[in-house]
């Protein structure tokens, strides 16, 4: 997988959450681990189930392991969503998630057993036995989930998408961007170029860069402002490039507030 799923946060829909759960479960190395685990547990036939007819034994333990696998995976993903949001060590969160996974999986496992074995009478002792049996299995699944986690994506630098559109030799020290029909005239401290696009798109891509829109046709880097001059109610900026650009009333307050910080 190329992206770390986040479950049930930020108002995600159940459909989106379900899609991401399927993504977690469909990682090839995890599916291989599930298959090997299913073969092993069906072959062993624990809790006196080895004497059962093979189809029933395979159906029960295959369903049981699938149930445990899904519960562990969902709890793992939820725990790591919390870890990512609050910057908590992931291994600590994984250990805590076991405290939720084991009792929940034990409950679901016993519920599944009552469907396969009508005469089964569930008791507290049986529940604790199930939880004890589950602990190493859930721990093993959790370790596998950790081992198959994709590397964390490197955070993108502010304006990376915009700078990728510029010739390399212009660098990244912006001075100004001005719209010209369907093109943008981009000035840096090393020169200028024309690229296709709209100023609205450029402003969105430059979120986080130290600069701002000053006019419907102009964006400037705050560090490139050399002088401010007023002519009545009209504000103009002289830039290090020598250009003089007007500041419209729409953007004046935001510009002045930014320059005072």
Beta strands, then each sheet from edge to edge (+ up, - down):
strand 1: 174-180
strand 2: 183-188
strand 3: 191-196
strand 4: 211-215
strand 5: 218-221
strand 6: 225-231
strand 7: 234-239
strand 8: 244-247
sheet 1: 3+ 2- 1+ 5- 4+
sheet 2: 6+ 7- 8+
end
